[in-house]
Amino acid sequence: MKLLSVVIPCYNSEEYMRYCIESLLPGGENVELLIVNDGSVDKTAEIADEYAKRYPTIVKAIHQENGGHGEAVNAGIRNATGLYFKVVDSDDWVDTRAYLKILNTLNDFVTEETSVDMLISNFVYEKEGAKYKKVMKYENVLPQGKIFTWDEIKDFRKGQYILMHSVIYRTQLLRNCRLELPKHTFYVDNLFVYVPLQYVRRIFYLNVDFYRYLIGREDQSVQEKVMIKRIDQQINVNKLMIEKVQIENIKSPKLRQYLHHHLEIVTIVSAILLIRSGTAENLEKKRALLKYIKDKDIRLYHNLRFGIMGQLINLPGRAGRSISVGAYKISQKIVGFN
């Protein structure tokens, strides 16, 4: 059995997928790379087959009809044979030294006949044109050098949360919780990270800058104007996060607190994008989203109405909306996210 399965979702990725794949090959025989060609119409399929032919014991090419990022990850989970599971998007890459440290850590778990449900590492925002590279670290929150539980973590800062880039899950945990991401939907990476957290018991944090997250491409799904265009998908993911995790049933107070924290960030992004669009239709969608949250999760609603960021997204009138967007832009620069 392989130590780690890495799924690389690819859709018309011919321009950059080689760099991603090459960064993962140093894992050697400990790793399987599952390149999922999600109905591409460029040379993605040929490149995937080329690597599968060159590295038959490491690389597997999976071809499917277009189902979106979520269905590509689903295909990875279905086909994975590794003990642990990682998603690396085709326009991102990993740092070799950090990668080898992670593999050594996973191998140590096997040697010591133990396991973790989730391994967390840092990631770097590789923002095009930016001189300073923001690194999302967790050393202020998570214990280092030992396996720990939720009850041992500290409080996350505003804007600091666990993303797909941070996590490696135990493959069987993803299967046990029957994780299945929706088809033809953007921003499902939030669901990939968020939904399994309720099943996680044993965690390990490795303080290395492993994942390199490219942001700044004009056509990228996280570009603000693209997100506004796809706002209904963002709202759908936001609601699914609330529906699929019953926070009030979570026993660990620290995990409950984190889940609310993560949801609050995602909801504020949804609300700001709806405000930013400036249309009457989207302002109505913002009101509808908040009503939905009030009906489903009164504590989250209370945080969104009366917390610092919550108050900012609910300032009345055009002037209030301008202040909301301005505050959000300042927080973007402080936190470093896109």
URJOSUL-V365587 format. One record per residue. N is the residue number from 0. RES is the residue in three letters. SS is DSSP state (a for helix, b for strand, c for the rest). PHI is phi in radians with two decimals (NA if undefined). D_LAST is the distance of its C-alpha to the last C-alpha in Angstrom with 2 decimals. Layout:
# URJOSUL-V365587
n:N res:RES ss:SS phi:PHI d_last:D_LAST
n:N res:RES ss:SS phi:PHI d_last:D_LAST
This chain:
# URJOSUL-V365587
n:0 res:MET ss:c phi:NA d_last:37.69
n:1 res:LYS ss:c phi:-1.26 d_last:34.48
n:2 res:LEU ss:c phi:-1.33 d_last:32.51
n:3 res:LEU ss:b phi:-2.44 d_last:29.02
n:4 res:SER ss:b phi:-1.78 d_last:27.94
n:5 res:VAL ss:b phi:-2.06 d_last:24.68
n:6 res:VAL ss:b phi:-1.66 d_last:23.69
n:7 res:ILE ss:b phi:-2.05 d_last:21.82
n:8 res:PRO ss:b phi:-1.21 d_last:20.97
n:9 res:CYS ss:b phi:-2.26 d_last:21.57
n:10 res:TYR ss:c phi:-2.36 d_last:21.58
n:11 res:ASN ss:c phi:0.86 d_last:22.62
n:12 res:SER ss:c phi:-1.86 d_last:21.23
n:13 res:GLU ss:c phi:-0.99 d_last:24.10
n:14 res:GLU ss:c phi:-1.29 d_last:22.15
n:15 res:TYR ss:c phi:-2.34 d_last:20.22
n:16 res:MET ss:a phi:-1.17 d_last:21.74
n:17 res:ARG ss:a phi:-1.05 d_last:24.47
n:18 res:TYR ss:a phi:-1.07 d_last:22.27
n:19 res:CYS ss:a phi:-1.07 d_last:20.78
n:20 res:ILE ss:a phi:-1.08 d_last:24.35
n:21 res:GLU ss:a phi:-1.06 d_last:25.92
n:22 res:SER ss:a phi:-1.22 d_last:23.65
n:23 res:LEU ss:a phi:-1.70 d_last:24.97
n:24 res:LEU ss:a phi:-1.12 d_last:28.62
n:25 res:PRO ss:c phi:-1.04 d_last:29.57
n:26 res:GLY ss:c phi:-1.19 d_last:29.72
n:27 res:GLY ss:a phi:1.05 d_last:33.00
n:28 res:GLU ss:a phi:-1.27 d_last:35.23
n:29 res:ASN ss:a phi:-1.28 d_last:33.47
n:30 res:VAL ss:b phi:-2.18 d_last:30.64
n:31 res:GLU ss:b phi:-2.03 d_last:30.57
n:32 res:LEU ss:b phi:-1.83 d_last:27.91
n:33 res:LEU ss:b phi:-1.79 d_last:27.70
n:34 res:ILE ss:b phi:-1.53 d_last:26.33
n:35 res:VAL ss:b phi:-1.77 d_last:25.94
n:36 res:ASN ss:b phi:-1.46 d_last:26.42
n:37 res:ASP ss:b phi:-1.64 d_last:25.26
n:38 res:GLY ss:c phi:1.21 d_last:27.50
n:39 res:SER ss:c phi:-1.18 d_last:26.25
n:40 res:VAL ss:c phi:-2.01 d_last:28.31
n:41 res:ASP ss:c phi:-1.77 d_last:27.69
n:42 res:LYS ss:c phi:-1.64 d_last:28.99
n:43 res:THR ss:a phi:-0.96 d_last:26.78
n:44 res:ALA ss:a phi:-1.07 d_last:29.90
n:45 res:GLU ss:a phi:-1.11 d_last:32.04
n:46 res:ILE ss:a phi:-1.16 d_last:29.69
n:47 res:ALA ss:a phi:-1.07 d_last:29.45
n:48 res:ASP ss:a phi:-1.15 d_last:33.25
n:49 res:GLU ss:a phi:-1.06 d_last:33.73
n:50 res:TYR ss:a phi:-1.21 d_last:31.96
n:51 res:ALA ss:a phi:-1.13 d_last:33.82
n:52 res:LYS ss:a phi:-1.28 d_last:37.05
n:53 res:ARG ss:a phi:-1.29 d_last:36.41
n:54 res:TYR ss:c phi:-2.25 d_last:35.35
n:55 res:PRO ss:c phi:-1.12 d_last:37.23
n:56 res:THR ss:c phi:-1.61 d_last:37.18
n:57 res:ILE ss:c phi:-2.06 d_last:33.45
n:58 res:VAL ss:b phi:-1.87 d_last:31.70
n:59 res:LYS ss:b phi:-2.19 d_last:32.19
n:60 res:ALA ss:b phi:-1.67 d_last:31.11
n:61 res:ILE ss:b phi:-2.07 d_last:30.64
n:62 res:HIS ss:b phi:-1.95 d_last:30.87
n:63 res:GLN ss:b phi:-2.56 d_last:30.26
n:64 res:GLU ss:c phi:-1.14 d_last:29.92
n:65 res:ASN ss:c phi:-1.07 d_last:26.47
n:66 res:GLY ss:c phi:-2.29 d_last:25.20
n:67 res:GLY ss:a phi:1.58 d_last:21.43
n:68 res:HIS ss:a phi:-1.00 d_last:19.16
n:69 res:GLY ss:a phi:-1.09 d_last:20.85
n:70 res:GLU ss:a phi:-1.23 d_last:24.29
n:71 res:ALA ss:a phi:-1.15 d_last:23.57
n:72 res:VAL ss:a phi:-1.16 d_last:22.68
n:73 res:ASN ss:a phi:-0.98 d_last:25.82
n:74 res:ALA ss:a phi:-1.07 d_last:27.85
n:75 res:GLY ss:a phi:-1.08 d_last:26.71
n:76 res:ILE ss:a phi:-1.11 d_last:27.85
n:77 res:ARG ss:a phi:-1.12 d_last:31.10
n:78 res:ASN ss:a phi:-1.74 d_last:31.92
n:79 res:ALA ss:c phi:-1.15 d_last:30.81
n:80 res:THR ss:c phi:-2.02 d_last:33.73
n:81 res:GLY ss:c phi:-1.38 d_last:31.96
n:82 res:LEU ss:c phi:-1.15 d_last:32.25
n:83 res:TYR ss:b phi:-2.15 d_last:28.49
n:84 res:PHE ss:b phi:-2.39 d_last:25.60
n:85 res:LYS ss:b phi:-2.37 d_last:22.20
n:86 res:VAL ss:b phi:-1.86 d_last:19.68
n:87 res:VAL ss:c phi:-2.23 d_last:18.14
n:88 res:ASP ss:c phi:-1.18 d_last:16.41
n:89 res:SER ss:c phi:-1.22 d_last:18.27
n:90 res:ASP ss:c phi:-1.74 d_last:15.65
n:91 res:ASP ss:c phi:-1.86 d_last:14.95
n:92 res:TRP ss:b phi:-2.73 d_last:17.74
n:93 res:VAL ss:b phi:-2.17 d_last:19.31
n:94 res:ASP ss:c phi:-1.44 d_last:21.00
n:95 res:THR ss:a phi:-1.10 d_last:24.76
n:96 res:ARG ss:a phi:-1.12 d_last:26.09
n:97 res:ALA ss:a phi:-1.13 d_last:23.76
n:98 res:TYR ss:a phi:-1.01 d_last:24.57
n:99 res:LEU ss:a phi:-1.17 d_last:28.28
n:100 res:LYS ss:a phi:-1.14 d_last:28.07
n:101 res:ILE ss:a phi:-1.12 d_last:26.51
n:102 res:LEU ss:a phi:-1.11 d_last:29.29
n:103 res:ASN ss:a phi:-1.09 d_last:31.89
n:104 res:THR ss:a phi:-1.13 d_last:30.72
n:105 res:LEU ss:a phi:-1.09 d_last:30.94
n:106 res:ASN ss:a phi:-1.14 d_last:34.30
n:107 res:ASP ss:a phi:-1.08 d_last:35.51
n:108 res:PHE ss:a phi:-1.04 d_last:34.92
n:109 res:VAL ss:a phi:-1.16 d_last:37.11
n:110 res:THR ss:a phi:-1.06 d_last:39.74
n:111 res:GLU ss:c phi:-1.48 d_last:39.96
n:112 res:GLU ss:c phi:0.95 d_last:40.20
n:113 res:THR ss:c phi:-2.28 d_last:37.35
n:114 res:SER ss:c phi:-2.74 d_last:33.94
n:115 res:VAL ss:c phi:-2.17 d_last:30.66
n:116 res:ASP ss:c phi:-1.50 d_last:28.72
n:117 res:MET ss:b phi:-2.64 d_last:25.30
n:118 res:LEU ss:b phi:-1.92 d_last:24.27
n:119 res:ILE ss:b phi:-1.96 d_last:21.02
n:120 res:SER ss:b phi:-2.38 d_last:19.61
n:121 res:ASN ss:b phi:-1.46 d_last:16.65
n:122 res:PHE ss:b phi:-2.39 d_last:13.77
n:123 res:VAL ss:b phi:-2.01 d_last:12.13
n:124 res:TYR ss:b phi:-1.36 d_last:8.69
n:125 res:GLU ss:b phi:-1.55 d_last:10.49
n:126 res:LYS ss:b phi:-1.45 d_last:8.39
n:127 res:GLU ss:c phi:-1.08 d_last:11.04
n:128 res:GLY ss:c phi:1.50 d_last:12.90
n:129 res:ALA ss:c phi:-1.52 d_last:11.66
n:130 res:LYS ss:c phi:-1.33 d_last:14.84
n:131 res:TYR ss:c phi:-1.75 d_last:13.67
n:132 res:LYS ss:c phi:-1.65 d_last:12.16
n:133 res:LYS ss:c phi:-1.27 d_last:10.69
n:134 res:VAL ss:b phi:-1.98 d_last:12.75
n:135 res:MET ss:b phi:-1.53 d_last:12.63
n:136 res:LYS ss:c phi:-1.93 d_last:16.37
n:137 res:TYR ss:c phi:-2.32 d_last:18.78
n:138 res:GLU ss:c phi:-1.16 d_last:21.93
n:139 res:ASN ss:c phi:-1.42 d_last:22.14
n:140 res:VAL ss:c phi:-2.05 d_last:22.31
n:141 res:LEU ss:c phi:-1.92 d_last:24.04
n:142 res:PRO ss:c phi:-1.08 d_last:27.51
n:143 res:GLN ss:c phi:-2.06 d_last:27.95
n:144 res:GLY ss:c phi:1.39 d_last:30.82
n:145 res:LYS ss:c phi:-2.72 d_last:32.02
n:146 res:ILE ss:c phi:-1.38 d_last:31.53
n:147 res:PHE ss:b phi:-2.40 d_last:30.64
n:148 res:THR ss:c phi:-2.01 d_last:30.25
n:149 res:TRP ss:a phi:-1.02 d_last:27.95
n:150 res:ASP ss:a phi:-1.19 d_last:30.52
n:151 res:GLU ss:a phi:-1.75 d_last:29.93
n:152 res:ILE ss:c phi:-1.51 d_last:26.25
n:153 res:LYS ss:c phi:-1.74 d_last:25.17
n:154 res:ASP ss:c phi:-1.44 d_last:22.73
n:155 res:PHE ss:c phi:-1.31 d_last:18.97
n:156 res:ARG ss:c phi:-1.32 d_last:17.14
n:157 res:LYS ss:c phi:-1.03 d_last:14.91
n:158 res:GLY ss:c phi:1.45 d_last:11.36
n:159 res:GLN ss:c phi:-1.86 d_last:13.11
n:160 res:TYR ss:c phi:-2.70 d_last:13.94
n:161 res:ILE ss:c phi:-1.51 d_last:15.16
n:162 res:LEU ss:c phi:-1.95 d_last:13.18
n:163 res:MET ss:a phi:-0.94 d_last:14.96
n:164 res:HIS ss:a phi:-1.16 d_last:14.23
n:165 res:SER ss:a phi:-1.50 d_last:16.21
n:166 res:VAL ss:b phi:-1.93 d_last:19.25
n:167 res:ILE ss:b phi:-2.14 d_last:22.51
n:168 res:TYR ss:b phi:-1.74 d_last:24.81
n:169 res:ARG ss:b phi:-1.21 d_last:28.56
n:170 res:THR ss:a phi:-1.00 d_last:29.28
n:171 res:GLN ss:a phi:-1.14 d_last:32.13
n:172 res:LEU ss:a phi:-1.10 d_last:30.13
n:173 res:LEU ss:a phi:-1.08 d_last:27.86
n:174 res:ARG ss:a phi:-1.30 d_last:31.10
n:175 res:ASN ss:a phi:-1.10 d_last:32.86
n:176 res:CYS ss:c phi:-1.52 d_last:30.27
n:177 res:ARG ss:c phi:0.96 d_last:30.45
n:178 res:LEU ss:c phi:-1.14 d_last:26.74
n:179 res:GLU ss:c phi:-2.47 d_last:26.34
n:180 res:LEU ss:c phi:-1.49 d_last:23.11
n:181 res:PRO ss:c phi:-1.19 d_last:23.55
n:182 res:LYS ss:c phi:-1.35 d_last:24.07
n:183 res:HIS ss:c phi:0.86 d_last:22.30
n:184 res:THR ss:c phi:-2.36 d_last:19.34
n:185 res:PHE ss:c phi:-1.44 d_last:15.63
n:186 res:TYR ss:c phi:1.20 d_last:13.44
n:187 res:VAL ss:c phi:-1.30 d_last:16.61
n:188 res:ASP ss:a phi:-1.04 d_last:15.06
n:189 res:ASN ss:a phi:-1.07 d_last:14.89
n:190 res:LEU ss:a phi:-1.19 d_last:18.63
n:191 res:PHE ss:a phi:-1.02 d_last:19.32
n:192 res:VAL ss:a phi:-1.38 d_last:18.29
n:193 res:TYR ss:a phi:-1.29 d_last:19.46
n:194 res:VAL ss:a phi:-1.08 d_last:22.82
n:195 res:PRO ss:a phi:-1.23 d_last:24.57
n:196 res:LEU ss:a phi:-1.00 d_last:23.91
n:197 res:GLN ss:a phi:-1.17 d_last:27.02
n:198 res:TYR ss:a phi:-1.75 d_last:29.13
n:199 res:VAL ss:c phi:-1.40 d_last:27.95
n:200 res:ARG ss:c phi:-2.05 d_last:30.68
n:201 res:ARG ss:c phi:-1.99 d_last:30.53
n:202 res:ILE ss:b phi:-2.24 d_last:27.43
n:203 res:PHE ss:b phi:-2.38 d_last:27.04
n:204 res:TYR ss:b phi:-1.99 d_last:24.34
n:205 res:LEU ss:b phi:-1.95 d_last:24.33
n:206 res:ASN ss:b phi:-1.44 d_last:22.61
n:207 res:VAL ss:b phi:-2.29 d_last:21.57
n:208 res:ASP ss:b phi:-1.55 d_last:18.38
n:209 res:PHE ss:b phi:-1.50 d_last:18.92
n:210 res:TYR ss:b phi:-1.59 d_last:16.00
n:211 res:ARG ss:b phi:-1.91 d_last:14.00
n:212 res:TYR ss:b phi:-1.75 d_last:10.75
n:213 res:LEU ss:b phi:-1.35 d_last:10.22
n:214 res:ILE ss:b phi:-2.31 d_last:7.10
n:215 res:GLY ss:c phi:2.18 d_last:8.04
n:216 res:ARG ss:c phi:-1.15 d_last:11.07
n:217 res:GLU ss:c phi:-1.05 d_last:12.17
n:218 res:ASP ss:c phi:-1.62 d_last:13.43
n:219 res:GLN ss:c phi:-1.21 d_last:10.70
n:220 res:SER ss:c phi:-1.13 d_last:10.68
n:221 res:VAL ss:c phi:-1.63 d_last:7.00
n:222 res:GLN ss:c phi:-1.12 d_last:7.19
n:223 res:GLU ss:a phi:-0.98 d_last:7.96
n:224 res:LYS ss:a phi:-1.16 d_last:11.58
n:225 res:VAL ss:a phi:-1.24 d_last:12.03
n:226 res:MET ss:a phi:-1.13 d_last:11.00
n:227 res:ILE ss:a phi:-1.13 d_last:13.43
n:228 res:LYS ss:a phi:-1.08 d_last:15.98
n:229 res:ARG ss:c phi:-1.87 d_last:15.82
n:230 res:ILE ss:a phi:-1.06 d_last:15.65
n:231 res:ASP ss:a phi:-1.10 d_last:18.95
n:232 res:GLN ss:a phi:-1.27 d_last:17.69
n:233 res:GLN ss:a phi:-1.06 d_last:14.92
n:234 res:ILE ss:a phi:-1.13 d_last:17.83
n:235 res:ASN ss:a phi:-1.04 d_last:20.13
n:236 res:VAL ss:a phi:-1.10 d_last:18.08
n:237 res:ASN ss:a phi:-0.96 d_last:17.74
n:238 res:LYS ss:a phi:-1.21 d_last:21.54
n:239 res:LEU ss:a phi:-1.10 d_last:22.35
n:240 res:MET ss:a phi:-1.06 d_last:20.76
n:241 res:ILE ss:a phi:-1.25 d_last:23.19
n:242 res:GLU ss:a phi:-1.26 d_last:26.07
n:243 res:LYS ss:a phi:-1.50 d_last:25.99
n:244 res:VAL ss:c phi:-2.24 d_last:25.94
n:245 res:GLN ss:c phi:-1.49 d_last:28.67
n:246 res:ILE ss:a phi:-1.05 d_last:27.40
n:247 res:GLU ss:a phi:-1.12 d_last:30.74
n:248 res:ASN ss:a phi:-1.60 d_last:32.50
n:249 res:ILE ss:c phi:-1.34 d_last:30.60
n:250 res:LYS ss:c phi:-1.34 d_last:33.11
n:251 res:SER ss:c phi:-1.31 d_last:30.97
n:252 res:PRO ss:a phi:-1.04 d_last:29.90
n:253 res:LYS ss:a phi:-1.16 d_last:27.12
n:254 res:LEU ss:a phi:-1.20 d_last:25.70
n:255 res:ARG ss:a phi:-1.00 d_last:26.11
n:256 res:GLN ss:a phi:-1.09 d_last:24.25
n:257 res:TYR ss:a phi:-1.13 d_last:21.31
n:258 res:LEU ss:a phi:-1.06 d_last:21.26
n:259 res:HIS ss:a phi:-1.13 d_last:21.21
n:260 res:HIS ss:a phi:-1.04 d_last:18.41
n:261 res:HIS ss:a phi:-1.11 d_last:16.19
n:262 res:LEU ss:a phi:-1.07 d_last:17.37
n:263 res:GLU ss:a phi:-1.08 d_last:16.78
n:264 res:ILE ss:a phi:-1.09 d_last:13.02
n:265 res:VAL ss:a phi:-1.09 d_last:12.84
n:266 res:THR ss:a phi:-1.21 d_last:15.32
n:267 res:ILE ss:a phi:-1.11 d_last:13.71
n:268 res:VAL ss:a phi:-1.04 d_last:10.61
n:269 res:SER ss:a phi:-0.99 d_last:13.48
n:270 res:ALA ss:a phi:-1.14 d_last:15.42
n:271 res:ILE ss:a phi:-1.13 d_last:13.04
n:272 res:LEU ss:a phi:-1.11 d_last:12.37
n:273 res:LEU ss:a phi:-1.13 d_last:16.17
n:274 res:ILE ss:a phi:-1.15 d_last:16.84
n:275 res:ARG ss:a phi:-1.07 d_last:14.60
n:276 res:SER ss:a phi:-1.13 d_last:16.61
n:277 res:GLY ss:c phi:1.34 d_last:19.71
n:278 res:THR ss:c phi:-1.57 d_last:22.18
n:279 res:ALA ss:a phi:-1.08 d_last:24.97
n:280 res:GLU ss:a phi:-1.06 d_last:24.52
n:281 res:ASN ss:a phi:-1.30 d_last:20.96
n:282 res:LEU ss:a phi:-1.15 d_last:22.04
n:283 res:GLU ss:a phi:-1.18 d_last:24.82
n:284 res:LYS ss:a phi:-1.10 d_last:22.52
n:285 res:LYS ss:a phi:-1.11 d_last:20.76
n:286 res:ARG ss:a phi:-1.09 d_last:24.28
n:287 res:ALA ss:a phi:-1.16 d_last:25.27
n:288 res:LEU ss:a phi:-1.12 d_last:22.38
n:289 res:LEU ss:a phi:-1.15 d_last:23.37
n:290 res:LYS ss:a phi:-1.13 d_last:26.99
n:291 res:TYR ss:a phi:-1.03 d_last:26.31
n:292 res:ILE ss:a phi:-1.14 d_last:24.71
n:293 res:LYS ss:a phi:-1.04 d_last:27.68
n:294 res:ASP ss:a phi:-1.26 d_last:30.07
n:295 res:LYS ss:a phi:-1.67 d_last:28.44
n:296 res:ASP ss:c phi:-2.58 d_last:27.20
n:297 res:ILE ss:a phi:-1.14 d_last:28.64
n:298 res:ARG ss:a phi:-1.19 d_last:27.11
n:299 res:LEU ss:a phi:-1.07 d_last:23.52
n:300 res:TYR ss:a phi:-1.04 d_last:24.58
n:301 res:HIS ss:a phi:-1.08 d_last:26.13
n:302 res:ASN ss:a phi:-1.08 d_last:23.00
n:303 res:LEU ss:a phi:-1.28 d_last:21.02
n:304 res:ARG ss:a phi:-1.54 d_last:23.86
n:305 res:PHE ss:a phi:-2.12 d_last:24.91
n:306 res:GLY ss:c phi:-1.30 d_last:22.17
n:307 res:ILE ss:a phi:-1.05 d_last:20.42
n:308 res:MET ss:a phi:-1.21 d_last:17.17
n:309 res:GLY ss:a phi:-1.07 d_last:19.49
n:310 res:GLN ss:a phi:-1.15 d_last:21.71
n:311 res:LEU ss:a phi:-1.14 d_last:19.04
n:312 res:ILE ss:c phi:-1.46 d_last:18.05
n:313 res:ASN ss:c phi:-2.08 d_last:21.79
n:314 res:LEU ss:c phi:-1.19 d_last:23.03
n:315 res:PRO ss:c phi:-1.34 d_last:25.59
n:316 res:GLY ss:a phi:1.32 d_last:25.91
n:317 res:ARG ss:a phi:-1.12 d_last:23.96
n:318 res:ALA ss:a phi:-1.10 d_last:23.81
n:319 res:GLY ss:a phi:-1.08 d_last:22.47
n:320 res:ARG ss:a phi:-1.16 d_last:19.67
n:321 res:SER ss:a phi:-1.13 d_last:18.81
n:322 res:ILE ss:a phi:-1.12 d_last:18.79
n:323 res:SER ss:a phi:-1.01 d_last:16.53
n:324 res:VAL ss:a phi:-1.15 d_last:13.82
n:325 res:GLY ss:a phi:-1.08 d_last:14.50
n:326 res:ALA ss:a phi:-1.10 d_last:14.29
n:327 res:TYR ss:a phi:-1.12 d_last:10.92
n:328 res:LYS ss:a phi:-1.13 d_last:9.62
n:329 res:ILE ss:a phi:-1.09 d_last:11.62
n:330 res:SER ss:a phi:-1.13 d_last:10.30
n:331 res:GLN ss:a phi:-1.03 d_last:6.66
n:332 res:LYS ss:a phi:-1.19 d_last:8.69
n:333 res:ILE ss:a phi:-1.19 d_last:11.00
n:334 res:VAL ss:a phi:-1.34 d_last:9.14
n:335 res:GLY ss:c phi:1.74 d_last:6.69
n:336 res:PHE ss:c phi:-1.43 d_last:3.79
n:337 res:ASN ss:c phi:-1.47 d_last:0.00
